[in-house]
Amino acid sequence: MANIRNIDLNLLTVLDVLLSERNVSRAAERLNLTQPAVSGALKRLRTTFKDPLFVRAQQGIRPTPFALELIGPVKSVLQDIDTIFAATEFIADTADVTFTIAATDYAQTTFLAPLINRVNKIAPDVRFSVVSTDIRRMPEQLDRQEIDFAVTVPEMSPSGSRSVELFEDRYVCAVDASHPMVKRKMNLDRFCELDHVLVTPSSDGFFGPTDEALGKLGRERRVSVTIPNFLSLPSILRNSEFIAVAPERILRPFEGDLTIFPPPFALPPFRMIGIWHDHSDKSPAHAWLRDRMAELAAELG
């Protein structure tokens, strides 16, 4: 087996991009090289590793099993090299860097919005690209450095990823302030009789954590509406007789228009964490943003 330390570093960069793009033409464009130059580098890589590395596929090229094993080591070596040549200290007021963060609309509202505002005041040239969370692709996105961080729940964290605790939240009920139930005591029977709005980003149907908890009690509710995010929830609840169970932090800003109260049965709280890939752990820029995330998390409590 080839000793990775003896390989031309430029070849490692080509290999890293080929493993990410899995298409010679796109890799050449990303590397600002000609396609023959990338093909030539691939030929040298094959000779060095004594493996084809890639085979032709219907669309682009497909890594061999051996090449797939190289993804982690190659990224690790290149990250270490970046760290060596990077400044040992991240200078916030002059830094020009873009962070790509995956988050749901809930995480964007409750955590990323204050984080972005905080960073903008001390590092005005730092940019953020916020993308929607894709649980199925998250391990691949982190490994390929398509995203720098993800804000999610621990249950959705890919195995082996690094993390920082952000905050805890609990589920509460919300109805319109003039809802008939406001003047009556909410019990489990009345709760189950009402028409519910469920926020679910996936296509899992009319079932969520609340329904799971009710099932353990031998009860069920009537979910009349499902929506993919929290953006329209307050508007749907206003001037209606719907009820929703949602995280408290997302609903509190609408208190007044909505009446918020605890559910009539126990629902466990949930935690939010920030995660990143091990190959980004030593990056000064990443470390700086992680510190800002930790500071904000401490204030959110």
BAFI-3210 file (N, C-alpha, C; in Angstrom, 3 decimals, decimal comma, padded with zeros to 6 digits):
// residues 301
n [1|2|3|4|5|6|7|8|9|10|11|12|13|14|15|16|17|18|19|20|21|22|23|24|25|26|27|28|29|30|31|32|33|34|35|36|37|38|39|40|41|42|43|44|45|46|47|48|49|50|51|52|53|54|55|56|57|58|59|60|61|62|63|64|65|66|67|68|69|70|71|72|73|74|75|76|77|78|79|80|81|82|83|84|85|86|87|88|89|90|91|92|93|94|95|96|97|98|99|100|101|102|103|104|105|106|107|108|109|110|111|112|113|114|115|116|117|118|119|120|121|122|123|124|125|126|127|128|129|130|131|132|133|134|135|136|137|138|139|140|141|142|143|144|145|146|147|148|149|150|151|152|153|154|155|156|157|158|159|160|161|162|163|164|165|166|167|168|169|170|171|172|173|174|175|176|177|178|179|180|181|182|183|184|185|186|187|188|189|190|191|192|193|194|195|196|197|198|199|200|201|202|203|204|205|206|207|208|209|210|211|212|213|214|215|216|217|218|219|220|221|222|223|224|225|226|227|228|229|230|231|232|233|234|235|236|237|238|239|240|241|242|243|244|245|246|247|248|249|250|251|252|253|254|255|256|257|258|259|260|261|262|263|264|265|266|267|268|269|270|271|272|273|274|275|276|277|278|279|280|281|282|283|284|285|286|287|288|289|290|291|292|293|294|295|296|297|298|299|300|301]
n.u [000,851|000,457|002,379|000,829|002,015|004,048|003,076|002,481|001,245|-000,475|-001,681|-003,194|-005,079|-006,469|-007,478|-009,155|-011,130|-012,133|-013,242|-015,253|-016,792|-017,113|-017,007|-015,208|-015,150|-016,514|-014,843|-012,496|-013,316|-013,836|-011,297|-010,007|-008,567|-007,565|-009,479|-007,889|-005,640|-006,580|-007,288|-004,760|-003,586|-005,146|-004,352|-001,719|-002,253|-003,527|-001,400|000,268|-001,242|-001,804|-004,318|-007,472|-009,094|-011,287|-014,187|-015,928|-019,221|-022,817|-023,420|-020,836|-018,144|-017,419|-016,310|-013,908|-014,040|-011,620|-010,911|-012,982|-012,303|-010,255|-011,290|-011,662|-008,917|-007,566|-008,920|-008,305|-005,495|-005,257|-006,664|-005,029|-002,797|-003,867|-004,306|-001,703|-000,704|-002,489|-003,439|-002,490|-004,224|-007,568|-008,591|-011,080|-012,216|-011,201|-011,501|-012,400|-014,575|-016,746|-019,370|-021,164|-024,212|-026,397|-029,789|-033,017|-036,098|-036,915|-034,489|-033,126|-034,587|-034,558|-031,872|-029,841|-030,447|-029,951|-027,238|-026,051|-026,513|-024,944|-022,349|-022,066|-021,690|-019,138|-017,535|-017,662|-017,197|-017,589|-019,502|-022,671|-024,097|-027,058|-028,640|-031,271|-032,053|-031,064|-031,545|-030,900|-028,746|-026,886|-024,515|-022,883|-022,755|-021,319|-018,934|-018,001|-017,541|-019,538|-021,232|-020,481|-021,342|-024,058|-027,184|-028,992|-030,951|-029,703|-030,346|-030,348|-027,770|-024,935|-022,999|-019,879|-019,460|-018,454|-019,567|-021,419|-023,182|-026,195|-028,893|-031,855|-035,257|-038,845|-042,025|-045,064|-048,563|-050,604|-053,114|-055,510|-055,945|-058,584|-059,813|-062,328|-061,539|-059,867|-061,007|-061,688|-060,713|-058,034|-058,090|-057,067|-058,996|-060,414|-058,308|-057,682|-059,974|-059,958|-059,183|-056,098|-053,001|-050,164|-046,709|-044,456|-041,494|-040,984|-042,396|-044,048|-046,678|-049,597|-048,503|-046,548|-044,105|-045,859|-048,065|-046,871|-046,334|-048,968|-049,897|-048,664|-050,198|-052,473|-054,124|-055,313|-055,079|-056,784|-055,375|-055,683|-054,459|-051,378|-048,221|-045,151|-043,282|-042,594|-043,324|-045,874|-047,512|-048,454|-050,262|-052,154|-053,254|-054,363|-057,505|-058,920|-060,116|-058,225|-055,589|-052,190|-049,208|-046,050|-042,529|-041,571|-039,873|-040,254|-042,815|-043,236|-042,704|-045,135|-046,948|-049,834|-051,277|-051,661|-052,598|-050,650|-049,804|-049,063|-049,033|-051,635|-050,476|-047,487|-044,686|-041,537|-038,666|-036,474|-033,170|-030,926|-028,154|-024,948|-023,204|-020,220|-017,743|-014,977|-012,691|-012,721|-012,135|-009,750|-009,529|-008,873|-010,850|-013,230|-013,062|-013,242|-015,891|-017,272|-016,754|-018,227|-020,768|-020,965|-020,880|-023,287|-025,072|-024,722|-025,912|-028,517|-029,333]
n.v [-001,210|002,254|004,873|007,459|009,813|010,245|011,156|013,419|016,506|018,019|016,090|014,822|016,772|016,827|014,217|014,388|016,202|014,799|012,608|013,901|015,206|013,250|013,245|013,931|016,224|018,193|018,217|019,207|021,774|022,838|022,743|024,484|023,563|021,929|019,374|017,233|017,555|016,841|014,215|013,202|013,502|011,705|009,337|009,155|008,927|006,448|004,808|005,262|004,325|001,810|000,927|001,095|003,174|004,772|003,920|003,877|005,216|005,427|008,103|010,073|009,107|006,279|005,669|003,167|000,455|000,662|003,334|004,644|004,156|005,913|008,440|009,638|009,640|011,226|013,711|014,348|014,659|016,836|018,772|019,040|020,141|022,569|023,732|024,042|026,026|028,025|030,985|031,076|032,211|033,239|036,084|038,040|040,557|041,013|038,739|036,798|034,650|031,881|030,226|027,268|026,128|023,645|023,544|023,287|025,179|025,798|025,660|027,647|029,929|029,981|029,720|030,158|032,700|034,663|033,977|034,630|037,400|038,161|037,419|039,019|041,559|041,516|040,336|041,387|040,605|037,934|035,360|033,652|030,666|029,283|026,219|023,864|021,178|017,905|014,917|012,359|012,782|014,046|012,867|012,428|015,033|016,393|014,927|015,417|018,060|019,765|021,012|022,954|022,945|021,509|022,074|020,315|017,618|015,331|012,694|012,634|012,982|012,144|009,175|009,380|012,070|015,332|017,410|020,123|021,178|023,015|024,120|023,509|022,599|022,680|021,088|022,798|023,714|025,524|027,873|029,973|033,217|033,796|031,388|028,954|027,112|028,427|029,497|027,296|024,438|022,586|019,236|015,799|014,463|016,546|017,671|015,654|015,663|017,967|019,714|019,267|020,848|019,779|020,119|018,941|018,195|016,124|013,510|011,946|011,521|011,848|011,931|012,323|013,234|013,880|012,224|009,780|009,806|009,948|007,517|005,735|006,109|004,971|006,528|008,750|011,512|013,912|014,781|017,345|019,008|019,142|020,704|021,789|023,354|025,814|028,361|029,213|028,488|030,199|031,860|030,054|029,192|031,516|033,108|030,733|027,408|025,558|023,600|023,398|021,550|022,452|023,472|025,481|027,736|028,590|029,497|031,461|034,199|034,892|035,102|036,392|037,064|034,418|031,846|030,204|027,147|024,411|020,986|018,549|016,206|014,274|015,288|014,657|016,875|018,236|018,247|020,463|020,382|021,411|020,199|018,889|017,774|015,604|016,234|018,958|019,920|021,093|023,469|026,916|028,854|027,419|026,683|029,164|029,960|027,948|028,621|030,993|029,940|028,404|030,423|031,792|029,707|029,365|031,682|031,337|029,295]
n.w [000,000|-000,759|000,751|002,201|002,948|001,196|-001,144|-003,829|-002,873|-004,431|-005,955|-004,037|-003,500|-005,927|-005,879|-003,639|-004,538|-006,737|-005,410|-004,135|-006,181|-008,163|-010,886|-013,719|-015,353|-013,819|-011,609|-012,739|-013,419|-010,883|-009,784|-011,361|-013,555|-016,636|-018,296|-019,374|-017,721|-015,190|-015,734|-016,256|-013,722|-012,316|-013,503|-012,537|-009,814|-009,768|-010,431|-008,247|-006,058|-006,903|-007,719|-009,395|-008,512|-009,536|-011,437|-014,562|-014,616|-015,039|-014,852|-014,747|-012,626|-010,507|-007,227|-006,286|-003,861|-002,404|-002,879|-001,565|001,059|001,347|001,660|004,244|005,401|003,432|003,546|006,154|006,089|004,295|005,718|007,962|006,729|005,826|008,299|009,226|007,528|007,924|009,736|013,126|014,810|014,699|013,159|013,822|012,979|010,469|009,025|006,208|005,448|004,729|006,294|006,093|007,128|008,227|009,044|010,598|010,199|012,747|014,263|012,909|013,607|016,455|017,219|015,181|014,106|016,269|016,574|014,089|014,029|016,190|015,363|013,096|014,146|015,206|013,346|010,501|007,828|007,681|006,295|006,021|004,910|004,959|004,962|004,281|006,526|005,825|006,800|005,867|004,162|005,708|007,011|004,740|003,694|005,689|005,635|003,069|003,255|002,460|004,148|007,047|009,675|011,566|013,046|015,258|016,725|019,234|018,541|015,799|015,080|013,177|013,623|015,288|014,823|016,001|018,744|020,306|023,145|022,926|023,628|025,636|025,168|025,636|025,063|024,460|024,610|022,274|021,521|019,830|021,271|021,837|021,919|022,693|024,651|026,341|028,611|029,997|031,914|030,697|030,003|029,509|027,978|026,672|025,281|023,424|021,907|020,383|017,254|015,789|014,838|013,213|013,040|010,811|009,266|007,553|005,470|007,119|007,638|009,708|012,355|015,263|017,858|019,973|019,475|019,793|022,552|023,520|022,629|024,352|026,529|025,817|024,281|021,677|019,383|017,227|014,366|012,237|010,427|008,717|008,498|006,903|008,267|010,888|010,200|009,250|011,338|013,588|012,168|011,267|013,661|014,742|015,213|014,994|015,894|016,251|017,781|018,790|019,445|020,251|020,216|022,990|022,720|020,119|020,115|022,107|021,262|020,144|022,090|023,502|021,139|020,959|023,274|025,581|027,098|029,396|028,233|028,933|029,876|030,376|028,538|027,297|027,528|024,954|023,483|021,785|019,618|018,298|015,537|013,957|011,575|012,267|010,772|010,589|013,027|013,966|012,690|012,776|012,162|012,376|015,071|016,278|015,604|016,908|019,553|019,716|019,383|021,695|023,631|023,113|023,601|026,343|027,286|026,465|028,064]
ca.u [000,000|001,249|002,482|000,153|002,888|005,001|002,353|002,415|000,074|-001,400|-002,460|-004,182|-006,158|-007,251|-008,204|-010,213|-012,203|-012,742|-014,074|-016,421|-017,604|-017,346|-017,170|-013,930|-015,363|-016,826|-013,637|-011,578|-013,835|-013,660|-009,866|-009,478|-007,629|-008,177|-009,885|-006,733|-004,745|-007,176|-007,156|-003,359|-003,370|-005,804|-003,485|-000,604|-002,808|-003,751|-000,085|000,774|-002,003|-001,971|-005,751|-008,153|-009,666|-012,618|-014,646|-016,973|-020,601|-023,781|-023,213|-019,549|-017,293|-017,785|-015,105|-013,754|-014,042|-010,366|-010,966|-013,896|-011,569|-009,303|-011,965|-011,322|-007,491|-007,178|-009,437|-007,559|-004,175|-005,413|-007,059|-003,829|-001,947|-004,506|-004,087|-000,297|-000,470|-003,438|-003,014|-002,732|-005,317|-008,598|-008,768|-012,496|-012,635|-010,710|-011,688|-013,314|-014,835|-018,159|-019,781|-022,405|-024,827|-027,686|-030,684|-034,450|-036,577|-036,917|-033,124|-032,779|-035,253|-034,210|-030,436|-028,985|-030,702|-029,110|-025,810|-025,645|-026,474|-023,788|-021,125|-021,995|-021,222|-017,706|-016,819|-018,591|-016,961|-017,949|-020,793|-023,348|-024,992|-027,907|-029,345|-032,232|-031,522|-031,379|-031,024|-030,330|-027,478|-026,032|-023,159|-022,141|-022,511|-020,231|-017,708|-017,545|-017,411|-020,600|-021,682|-019,505|-022,014|-025,498|-027,859|-029,974|-031,129|-028,684|-030,782|-030,096|-026,347|-024,218|-022,033|-018,506|-019,345|-018,199|-020,761|-021,462|-024,544|-026,683|-029,949|-032,946|-036,579|-039,932|-043,232|-046,213|-049,745|-050,945|-054,387|-055,824|-056,247|-060,035|-060,285|-063,279|-060,918|-059,048|-061,712|-061,978|-059,508|-057,689|-057,729|-056,647|-060,140|-060,654|-057,137|-057,782|-061,152|-059,737|-058,498|-054,693|-052,071|-048,878|-045,580|-043,563|-040,740|-040,925|-043,699|-044,379|-048,110|-050,217|-047,976|-045,338|-043,749|-047,040|-048,869|-046,143|-046,570|-050,367|-050,047|-048,248|-051,290|-053,648|-054,986|-054,908|-055,688|-057,171|-054,536|-056,462|-053,604|-049,921|-047,469|-043,745|-042,419|-043,306|-043,543|-047,294|-048,283|-049,239|-051,360|-053,192|-053,904|-055,133|-058,917|-059,377|-060,281|-057,156|-054,588|-050,906|-048,155|-044,821|-041,500|-041,902|-039,064|-040,760|-044,151|-043,285|-042,817|-046,503|-047,815|-050,706|-052,175|-051,902|-052,508|-049,687|-049,957|-048,470|-049,945|-052,235|-049,786|-046,035|-043,921|-040,141|-037,985|-035,500|-031,935|-030,368|-026,694|-024,254|-022,287|-019,280|-016,913|-013,678|-011,628|-012,780|-011,995|-008,564|-009,569|-009,040|-012,133|-014,275|-012,939|-013,749|-017,349|-017,750|-016,719|-019,371|-021,939|-020,972|-021,238|-024,717|-025,753|-024,684|-026,875|-029,876|-029,645]
ca.v [000,000|003,478|005,706|008,709|010,951|010,423|011,512|014,830|017,099|018,456|014,919|014,588|017,745|016,323|013,038|014,839|016,796|013,718|011,834|014,721|015,491|011,989|013,628|014,530|017,575|019,096|018,330|020,101|023,144|023,260|022,891|025,447|022,830|021,338|017,985|016,340|017,643|016,030|012,812|012,840|013,346|010,455|008,238|009,072|008,422|005,006|004,154|005,366|003,486|000,472|000,654|001,944|004,302|005,109|003,216|004,634|004,985|006,000|009,549|010,372|008,005|005,728|005,248|001,763|000,300|001,182|004,797|005,092|004,107|007,025|009,731|010,195|009,971|012,322|014,956|014,618|015,175|018,164|019,682|019,302|021,050|023,887|024,249|024,448|027,273|029,049|031,770|030,362|032,897|033,731|037,525|038,171|041,785|041,043|037,412|036,676|033,214|031,525|029,026|026,662|025,480|023,000|023,731|023,414|026,538|025,973|025,984|028,938|030,988|030,017|029,777|030,752|034,145|035,424|033,714|035,412|038,811|038,343|037,325|040,162|042,744|041,422|039,825|041,826|039,968|036,517|035,116|032,407|030,027|028,389|025,290|023,011|019,922|016,661|013,921|011,219|013,138|014,805|012,302|012,670|016,472|016,733|014,282|016,080|019,477|020,547|021,847|023,067|022,599|021,265|022,252|019,241|016,902|014,284|011,453|012,755|013,242|011,003|008,573|009,843|013,529|016,089|018,198|021,045|021,373|024,360|024,497|022,557|023,205|021,789|021,223|023,443|023,829|026,894|028,106|031,400|033,841|033,798|030,007|028,603|026,317|029,285|029,715|025,997|023,690|021,595|017,899|014,920|014,178|017,714|017,794|014,685|015,960|019,150|019,567|019,603|021,169|019,117|020,559|017,823|018,502|014,951|013,035|010,819|011,475|012,597|011,316|012,975|012,898|013,955|011,029|008,665|009,874|009,604|006,081|005,029|006,256|004,346|007,587|009,342|012,811|014,082|015,749|017,789|019,746|019,029|021,715|021,376|024,193|026,606|029,723|029,556|027,978|031,236|032,343|029,024|029,133|032,742|033,142|029,375|026,559|024,566|023,584|022,841|021,274|022,868|023,918|026,735|028,864|029,071|030,066|032,571|035,533|035,157|035,126|037,564|036,595|033,010|031,441|029,104|026,458|023,069|019,913|017,868|014,946|014,487|015,212|014,917|017,963|017,783|019,021|020,824|020,395|021,771|019,114|019,109|016,601|015,591|016,849|020,417|020,230|021,897|024,706|028,108|029,510|026,585|026,770|030,486|029,962|027,058|029,409|031,907|029,109|028,039|031,634|032,018|028,611|029,639|032,742|030,824|028,471]
ca.w [000,000|-000,861|001,944|001,839|003,242|000,108|-002,358|-004,207|-002,239|-005,473|-006,345|-002,977|-003,697|-007,057|-005,414|-002,739|-005,336|-007,510|-004,492|-003,819|-007,360|-008,887|-012,281|-014,095|-015,877|-012,708|-010,787|-013,450|-013,281|-009,493|-009,529|-012,332|-014,394|-017,823|-018,093|-019,553|-016,559|-014,129|-016,156|-016,047|-012,286|-011,917|-013,947|-011,581|-008,565|-009,932|-010,378|-006,878|-005,139|-007,478|-007,688|-010,390|-007,768|-010,054|-012,633|-015,258|-014,201|-015,974|-014,777|-014,122|-012,211|-009,206|-006,494|-005,911|-002,394|-001,858|-002,923|-000,515|002,320|001,374|001,845|005,553|005,527|002,535|004,109|007,381|005,716|003,704|006,786|008,763|005,950|005,901|009,646|009,321|006,803|008,350|010,881|014,378|015,488|013,800|013,360|013,489|012,294|009,087|008,418|005,070|005,388|004,651|007,016|005,618|008,284|007,979|010,194|010,342|010,442|014,203|014,684|012,324|014,356|017,873|017,506|014,143|013,956|017,206|016,325|012,919|014,439|017,071|014,563|012,187|014,882|015,516|012,173|009,442|006,532|007,754|005,660|006,375|003,949|005,745|004,085|004,979|007,047|005,115|007,725|005,141|003,520|006,615|007,144|003,499|003,574|006,610|005,186|001,838|003,582|001,846|005,261|008,131|010,917|011,543|014,332|015,229|017,997|019,330|017,881|014,364|014,874|012,621|014,538|015,122|014,678|017,225|019,038|021,435|023,651|022,650|024,560|025,832|024,990|026,026|024,269|025,079|023,765|021,878|020,836|019,683|022,571|022,053|021,789|023,771|025,707|027,204|029,875|030,607|032,263|029,687|030,470|028,416|027,103|025,816|024,407|022,328|021,089|019,553|015,965|016,007|013,745|013,445|012,213|010,533|008,048|006,692|004,988|007,989|007,864|010,799|013,575|015,756|019,241|020,835|019,236|020,402|023,994|023,753|022,403|025,563|027,494|025,226|023,746|020,402|019,095|015,830|013,640|011,078|009,491|008,854|007,752|006,898|009,109|011,894|009,710|009,125|012,468|014,295|011,324|011,228|014,967|015,009|014,789|014,701|017,071|016,229|018,843|018,348|020,418|019,577|021,159|023,654|022,233|018,831|020,304|023,051|020,647|019,697|023,261|023,410|020,084|021,282|024,678|025,671|028,378|029,367|027,825|030,089|030,114|030,352|027,291|027,671|026,808|023,968|023,426|020,488|019,615|017,066|015,190|012,866|011,273|012,935|009,970|010,751|014,445|014,249|011,916|013,620|011,888|012,981|016,521|016,669|015,552|017,977|020,796|019,701|019,595|023,119|024,379|022,953|024,277|027,793|027,566|026,253|029,221]
c.u [000,880|001,257|001,938|001,036|003,862|004,342|002,383|001,121|-000,941|-002,267|-003,529|-005,363|-007,066|-008,092|-009,377|-011,400|-012,893|-013,663|-015,349|-017,351|-018,019|-017,692|-015,919|-014,108|-015,645|-015,615|-012,650|-012,013|-013,595|-012,192|-009,215|-008,351|-008,340|-008,559|-008,726|-005,774|-005,276|-007,069|-005,721|-003,033|-003,990|-004,965|-002,312|-001,075|-003,034|-002,443|000,442|000,072|-002,186|-003,423|-006,419|-008,750|-011,074|-012,919|-015,759|-018,356|-021,525|-023,680|-021,908|-018,754|-017,684|-016,524|-015,093|-013,836|-012,773|-010,389|-011,887|-013,206|-010,601|-009,957|-011,551|-009,855|-007,060|-007,660|-008,661|-006,202|-004,289|-005,823|-005,873|-002,906|-002,530|-004,250|-002,665|-000,087|-001,450|-002,868|-003,358|-003,864|-006,287|-008,855|-010,167|-012,802|-012,119|-010,952|-012,717|-013,540|-016,338|-018,399|-021,110|-022,981|-026,177|-028,552|-032,128|-034,876|-036,643|-035,538|-032,680|-033,346|-034,708|-032,730|-029,617|-029,220|-029,899|-027,621|-025,297|-025,551|-025,257|-022,492|-020,969|-021,439|-019,719|-016,872|-017,655|-018,388|-017,217|-019,353|-021,345|-024,202|-025,785|-028,725|-030,284|-031,565|-032,004|-030,758|-030,338|-028,963|-026,481|-024,640|-022,289|-021,815|-021,371|-018,917|-017,128|-017,325|-018,392|-021,247|-020,595|-020,086|-023,449|-026,027|-029,028|-030,158|-030,112|-029,054|-030,486|-028,617|-025,663|-023,185|-020,628|-018,359|-019,081|-019,381|-020,540|-022,924|-024,973|-027,771|-030,977|-034,264|-037,632|-041,128|-044,335|-047,374|-049,986|-052,280|-054,550|-056,270|-057,740|-060,640|-061,235|-062,640|-060,112|-059,688|-062,076|-060,674|-059,266|-057,350|-057,451|-057,791|-060,392|-059,509|-057,291|-058,961|-060,920|-059,077|-057,070|-053,984|-050,722|-047,831|-044,641|-042,828|-040,660|-042,330|-044,133|-045,867|-048,527|-049,789|-046,671|-045,052|-044,943|-047,898|-048,203|-046,377|-048,015|-050,595|-049,664|-049,304|-052,567|-054,627|-054,474|-055,649|-056,093|-056,312|-055,257|-055,610|-052,152|-049,277|-045,979|-042,818|-043,279|-043,726|-045,019|-048,123|-049,069|-050,437|-052,499|-053,955|-054,779|-056,546|-059,452|-059,605|-059,285|-056,287|-053,310|-050,025|-046,839|-043,798|-041,809|-041,149|-039,593|-042,097|-044,178|-043,380|-044,242|-047,500|-048,560|-051,744|-052,571|-051,859|-051,663|-049,787|-049,367|-049,480|-050,475|-051,668|-048,290|-045,456|-042,468|-039,563|-037,020|-034,321|-031,561|-028,849|-026,183|-023,240|-021,393|-018,437|-015,553|-012,602|-011,653|-012,420|-010,840|-008,531|-009,762|-010,382|-013,275|-014,255|-013,497|-015,271|-017,931|-017,752|-017,894|-020,676|-022,073|-021,369|-022,743|-025,514|-025,815|-025,702|-028,320|-030,302|-030,328]
c.v [001,252|004,217|007,082|009,929|011,230|010,871|013,019|015,426|017,597|017,295|014,620|015,538|017,297|015,128|013,435|015,394|015,734|012,865|012,587|014,866|014,232|012,247|014,401|015,971|018,571|019,284|019,298|021,552|023,673|023,521|023,948|024,821|022,351|019,894|017,017|016,373|016,803|014,550|012,324|012,635|012,042|009,250|008,053|008,530|006,910|004,240|004,144|004,388|002,052|000,011|001,553|003,219|004,672|004,244|004,042|004,223|005,646|007,519|009,803|009,123|007,562|005,256|003,743|001,661|000,846|002,703|005,339|005,096|005,276|008,364|010,392|010,571|011,143|013,657|015,344|015,226|016,594|019,191|020,036|020,288|022,467|024,540|024,774|025,819|028,381|029,830|031,008|030,993|033,440|035,202|037,896|039,397|041,890|039,730|037,458|035,188|032,981|030,224|028,541|025,810|024,904|023,117|023,758|024,856|026,825|026,388|027,327|030,086|031,122|030,200|030,491|032,250|034,963|035,181|034,568|036,895|039,096|038,365|038,548|041,411|042,723|040,916|040,143|041,167|038,473|036,354|033,765|031,935|028,988|027,525|024,430|021,715|018,757|015,527|012,778|011,538|013,798|014,197|012,581|014,151|016,923|016,172|014,973|017,577|020,341|021,449|021,846|022,602|022,195|021,490|021,279|018,674|015,764|013,009|011,468|012,973|012,005|010,461|009,088|011,339|014,170|017,019|019,127|021,201|022,820|024,785|023,374|023,298|022,187|022,056|021,877|023,425|025,300|026,897|029,606|031,965|033,852|032,405|029,672|027,848|027,164|029,443|028,407|025,284|022,607|020,278|017,022|014,633|015,337|017,913|016,882|014,971|017,107|018,797|020,093|019,955|020,566|019,688|019,377|018,078|017,336|014,565|011,816|010,727|012,268|012,038|011,994|012,564|012,931|012,701|009,790|008,627|009,496|008,104|005,266|005,110|005,582|005,342|008,024|010,653|012,852|015,182|016,099|018,446|019,400|020,093|021,391|022,202|025,060|027,984|030,111|029,141|029,070|031,726|031,339|028,985|030,356|032,637|031,774|028,626|025,406|024,680|022,987|022,572|021,540|023,314|025,315|027,921|029,421|029,795|031,318|033,948|035,896|035,156|036,457|037,277|035,145|032,825|030,175|028,472|025,046|022,036|019,170|016,470|015,203|014,302|015,530|016,102|017,377|018,739|019,307|020,896|020,921|020,674|019,514|017,848|016,732|016,298|018,376|020,867|021,187|023,220|025,904|028,799|028,732|026,717|028,104|030,502|029,042|027,787|030,379|031,139|028,744|029,225|031,885|030,945|028,847|030,708|032,258|029,924|027,167]
c.w [000,000|000,466|001,591|002,066|002,104|-001,195|-002,572|-003,639|-003,261|-005,938|-005,298|-003,120|-004,834|-006,623|-004,521|-003,523|-006,191|-006,633|-004,129|-005,018|-008,116|-010,357|-012,682|-014,568|-014,751|-011,806|-011,435|-013,307|-011,875|-009,162|-010,417|-013,157|-015,648|-017,518|-018,343|-018,361|-015,404|-014,471|-015,965|-014,586|-011,784|-012,334|-012,986|-010,234|-008,633|-009,849|-008,943|-005,938|-005,629|-007,379|-008,722|-009,795|-008,224|-011,273|-013,262|-014,760|-015,209|-016,013|-014,022|-013,799|-010,799|-008,491|-006,247|-004,383|-001,750|-001,809|-001,830|000,845|002,461|001,707|003,155|005,687|004,661|003,098|005,361|007,076|005,176|004,762|007,663|008,047|005,976|007,252|009,808|008,690|007,178|009,517|012,148|015,166|014,457|014,127|012,879|012,634|010,872|008,346|007,295|004,832|005,347|005,406|006,438|006,744|007,883|009,227|009,735|010,580|011,940|014,686|014,120|013,155|015,772|018,144|016,436|013,987|014,967|017,009|015,171|013,273|015,310|016,259|013,673|012,861|015,128|014,348|010,939|008,092|006,542|007,177|006,098|005,198|004,725|004,794|004,926|005,433|006,197|005,930|006,996|004,556|004,465|006,794|005,913|003,348|004,476|006,108|003,957|002,036|002,796|002,885|006,330|009,454|010,612|012,951|014,341|016,631|018,044|018,584|016,389|014,052|014,297|013,603|014,235|014,972|016,031|017,480|020,214|021,844|023,407|023,636|024,661|025,645|025,424|025,126|025,090|024,090|023,427|021,156|020,651|021,028|022,873|021,921|022,954|024,931|026,681|028,583|030,583|030,929|031,230|030,372|029,261|027,457|026,142|024,822|023,195|021,400|020,102|018,221|016,108|014,704|014,115|012,493|012,043|009,233|007,080|006,246|005,792|008,286|009,081|012,158|013,964|017,182|020,198|020,705|019,835|021,910|024,334|023,600|023,620|026,654|026,991|024,648|022,373|020,198|017,622|015,205|012,353|010,007|009,771|007,981|007,882|007,774|010,023|011,400|009,718|010,332|013,201|013,483|011,264|012,548|015,238|014,437|014,370|016,006|017,053|017,484|018,270|019,554|019,707|020,618|021,717|023,062|020,915|019,000|021,176|022,393|020,237|020,851|023,290|022,356|020,358|022,798|024,743|027,055|028,271|028,870|029,054|030,343|029,922|028,952|027,630|026,906|025,782|023,936|021,986|020,617|018,282|016,764|014,021|012,690|011,938|012,122|010,030|012,156|014,738|013,494|012,843|013,411|012,530|014,502|017,025|016,662|016,620|019,324|020,858|019,936|021,082|023,988|024,311|023,694|025,776|028,167|027,418|027,417|028,872]
res [m|a|n|i|r|n|i|d|l|n|l|l|t|v|l|d|v|l|l|s|e|r|n|v|s|r|a|a|e|r|l|n|l|t|q|p|a|v|s|g|a|l|k|r|l|r|t|t|f|k|d|p|l|f|v|r|a|q|q|g|i|r|p|t|p|f|a|l|e|l|i|g|p|v|k|s|v|l|q|d|i|d|t|i|f|a|a|t|e|f|i|a|d|t|a|d|v|t|f|t|i|a|a|t|d|y|a|q|t|t|f|l|a|p|l|i|n|r|v|n|k|i|a|p|d|v|r|f|s|v|v|s|t|d|i|r|r|m|p|e|q|l|d|r|q|e|i|d|f|a|v|t|v|p|e|m|s|p|s|g|s|r|s|v|e|l|f|e|d|r|y|v|c|a|v|d|a|s|h|p|m|v|k|r|k|m|n|l|d|r|f|c|e|l|d|h|v|l|v|t|p|s|s|d|g|f|f|g|p|t|d|e|a|l|g|k|l|g|r|e|r|r|v|s|v|t|i|p|n|f|l|s|l|p|s|i|l|r|n|s|e|f|i|a|v|a|p|e|r|i|l|r|p|f|e|g|d|l|t|i|f|p|p|p|f|a|l|p|p|f|r|m|i|g|i|w|h|d|h|s|d|k|s|p|a|h|a|w|l|r|d|r|m|a|e|l|a|a|e|l|g]
***
